[in-house]
């Protein structure tokens, strides 16, 4: 199964938790499997039966569990020192480009990796694409739209050796680039104009966050700034946005306001309007959505599992989850009225 990680082992401190147990008592009593809740559960003795469902644990696995408990439930005293084999938790490193026979085909290090894999499979690269194919690929990749016939003919008939480079530069500076690639980020952060569920409440100003993302891509905004603005722009740039007695907002305040629009990320999540009748539930559901979205968008982790229990596969405890939720506990939706003479 794709989520299994053979290298993920319980941390040493967890043994104390297992021996302490919860309301039902200790999960394991070293040397006494018949008194161990875990063993009785897999034997399906009593109300607690594991694994859930009708299929019991294999007899060989049950026997190994019993032998382990009878041996005193030995546990590694130190955490494993080897690096995780799961790609998401490995340290970044730059691998050298592999050596290949046909060096004339390689124009950059990425080509070397591609050609090495092709050689391994006893395959050869296809012929280079012609200009008509190149411009179509570039347009669909960067704009998501086909090129106009005039653009195709202009590119095909351009004799300049850097014609392709000029084409890419032209596509990157177009507003269509941000509209195309901003969509991917909007999908990551669950953007929608409405809250879903039966009521499907309409978010009147959601479009401002959408445009903020598009402009960020078109402006080639650094990713670290992009992250900071969405998570904490109101804390990092807490401008007083009053108009100081005029109809013009000073330029620096306009810049800071544009950054704060990024925090709209936390105002566009799924919302069942019925929750608003129950303040505590609404706050709890909103904070959970904020934590889950932050984890999936910026950490690449599904933190939602830890809302109810320690995460089974990632190093995130339930305590960690609610500590993170506490970060958002003081947050609230707020509209910023801006008056302009434009």
N, C-alpha and C positions, 0 to 999 in steps of 0.2 A: 504494500500500500504506500502511496506517495508520502505520507506524513511520518512514516516510521524512521527513527534515527537510532541505529544500532549503537552509536557511540554515546548516547545520552544516558547517564547513570545517575541514580539518586545521590544527592550530596550527603556527606557524612552526618551533618546535623540532623538529617531527617530520621535517622535511626531512633533518636530520642523521642521524636514525635510518634513514631510507630509504637514504641514501647509504652508511651504515655496513653495513647489512644484518645477516644472522645467519650461521648455519653454512653456508648455501649461497652466501654472498657478498652484495654490494650488490644491492638491488632495482633500482636505476637507476644507470646510468653516463651522466652528462650528455653529450649529443652522440653517443652510441653505442647506438642501440636494439638492435642485434643482440647486444651484450654485456650487455644489461640483463635480469636475471632476470624482471622483471615483464613485459617485452615478450615474451620467449620463452614465458612461461607462458600469456599470452593467445593466442599463436600456436600453443600446444599442441606446443611443441618440447621433448621431454624428459619426465621423470617428472612434473614439476609442471605441471598443466594447470588453468587458470582461465578462466571460472568452473567449479566442479565440475559434473559431469554430461555429457551428450552434446551439449548445445547450446552452441555457441561464441559468443564476443562478436561483435556485429555488425561487419561489415567497416568501416563508417564510423567506429565507435568505435575500432577497432584503428588505423585510419589517423590519427586525431586523436592517439592516444597516441604513435604513432611520431613524428609531427611535433613534439609537445611535447618528447619526449626529444631529438630532433635539434636543437631550439632551445636546448638546455641545461637543460631541465626548470626553467623559471623558476617562482619561488615568491614569493608575497607576503611582504614583509619584516616586515609588522606584522599583528597580528590584526585582524579586522574590528571596527569600532567601532559598527556599527549593532546595535540591540537584536534579539535573537533573535525570530523570528516564531512559534516554537513556544510554545504557551500556557504550558507548565509552567515555562519558563525566563524568562518575562517578569516584570518588576517589577510588584508590585501597585499598582493605582491606582484611584481612585474616579471613574468616569465620571459626568458630570452626567446626570440623567434627561432623556430626550428630550421635546421639546415635542409635545403632542398636541392635537387639536381638541376632543375630548369630555373636558374636564377634570373633569366631574361624575362620570365613571366611575372616576377615579383616586383611590384612598384612601391610597396610599403609593408611593414611588418605583418599587417592583417592578411595580406596576400600569402605570406609565407605559411601562416597557420592553415589557411584554406587549402593551399596546394599540398601541404604535408598530409592532410587528411584525405585528399583525393588520391595521392600516391599510395596511401595505406590501403585504400579500397580498390586500387588498380584502375582508377578512373582518370580521364583527362579533361581539362577545362574546355568548355565550349568556345567557339569563336567569339571574338569581340563583337558587341552589339553595334549596329549602325546608328547613325545620328537620329534617325526617325524614332528608333526604339529608345535611345538615350533620353531624348527630350520628353517622351511620354512617361518614362519611368520617373524622371526628375519631377515632373509636374504632379503626378499622382502621389509621389512620396512626400513632397514638401507642401503641396496645396490641396491634395485630395481631389483635384479636378483635371480634366484633359486639357492639353494646350490648344489654343486657337489655331486654325490652319495657317494664318499669317505668321504666327510665332514659329511654327514648325518649319515653314519655308525659309524664314529668316535665319534660323539656326543651321539648317542644312546647307545653306549657301554662304555661310560665314567662313571665310578662308583662314581666319586668325587661329594660331595654334592654341590660344587660351579661350576659344569660343565656349567650351563647356564650363570652364571656371567662371566666365562672365555670366553664363546662364544661371548657374547656381547662386551667384551673388545677387542676381536680379530677383530670383525667387525668394531668397532669404529676407530681402528688405521689403518685400510685399506684405501688406496687412493680412493677406490670405494665409501666410505662413503661421501666424499666431492663432488664427481661427482653426486651422487644421490640427496643429499639434497641441493647442490648448485643450481641445476636446479630450485628449487622453488624460490630462491631469484632472479635468472635471469629472471624468468617469471614476478616477481613483478616489476622489473626495466626495463621491455620491451626490454630485450636483443635480438639482432639479428645481424647477420653478414652483413646484407644489410639494406638499408634505406627505402625499400618499394616503393610504388607508381609505376608509369609506368617505370621510369628509373632504380629503384631498385639498386642504387649505392652501390658498394661493399666497406665495411669498412676493409681495409687491416689488421689493427692491433687490431681488435675487440677481437680476441682470447686472447690477453693479459689480458683484463679485465675478460673474462670468467675464465681463469686460476687463476687470482687473487682471485676470489670468491671461487673457488674450494679449493685453498690452505688455504684461511681464515677459511673455515669450517674444513678442516683436521687439522689445527693448533689450533683449538678451540680458535680462536681469540675472546677476549671480545667484546660484541656487541657495547659498547660505542666507542671503538677504531675503529671498523668496520664502524660505521657511520661517525666518524670524518675523516677517511681517504678518504671516497668517496666524502664527501661534501667539505672538505677544507684541504686536505693533502698538496697542494701547498702553503698554507698560514701557516700551522702549522709546516711543515718540508721543508722550502724553500732552500734546499741545492743547492750550486753551484756544478753541476754535471760534471764539467770539470775533465779531467783525470790527471791533475797535472803533465804532461810531461811523463807519463808512460802508459802502456797498462792495468794497473790494477786499478779498481775503489775501493777505500778504503771500508772496510767492513761496516762502519756506513753509508756511502753514498749508498751502495747497499741496506741496510735496508730501508733508506728513499726513495729511488727510488721505491722499492716494494710498499711502502705506497702510493706514488703518482700515481701509476697505477690505484688505486681505483677511481681517478677522471675521469677515462675513462667512468664512468657512464654517463657523460654528453656529450659524443661524439658519442653515438651509437643509438640515437633516430631516429624516423621516419624523413626522409629527402627527400623532393622533389627537385631534382637537379635544377629544373627551378627557385627555389627561389634564387639560387645563382646569377642569373642575376639581381636581385633587392636587393641590399645590405640592405636597411632598412627593407624590408619585411623579408628577411632571418634572420636578427638579432631579429626581433620581434617574429618570429615563434620559433626560437631556445630558446629565453628566456622564452616563454610560455611553451615550452616542459620541460625546466629545472624546472620551478616552479611547473608544474603539476606533474612531476615525483617525486620531493622532497616531495610534499604534500601527494601523494598516498603511496609512499614507506616508508617514515619516520614519517609522522604525521597521516597516516590513514585517510586522508581527501581528498575529491575531490575538489581541489581548482579551477578547470577550470571554474566553473560557475561564479566566481568573476572576470573573465577577462572582461566580458561585463556588469556586474551589481553586486550590493551587493548580497552575497550568500543568497538564500531564506531560507535555513534551518540550516546552520552552521554559527557561529559567525565570518565570514570573509567578510570584506567589499572590494569593488573594489579598494579602496585606499590601503588597506593591500596587495592586490594582486600585485599591481605595485610597492609597496615598496619592496616586496620580489623579484620582477623581477629586481629591481635596484641592488640587491646584485650580480646578475649575469651579469650586464651590462658591467663590465670591464673584463669579462672572454673571452678567445679565445682558439681555438684549437691550440695545439702546440706539435710537435713531439720532443722527446728528443733523439738525436743520442748517442748511447752508443757503444764504441769500446771495445772488449774483446779479449784476446789471446786464449780463449777457442773456 
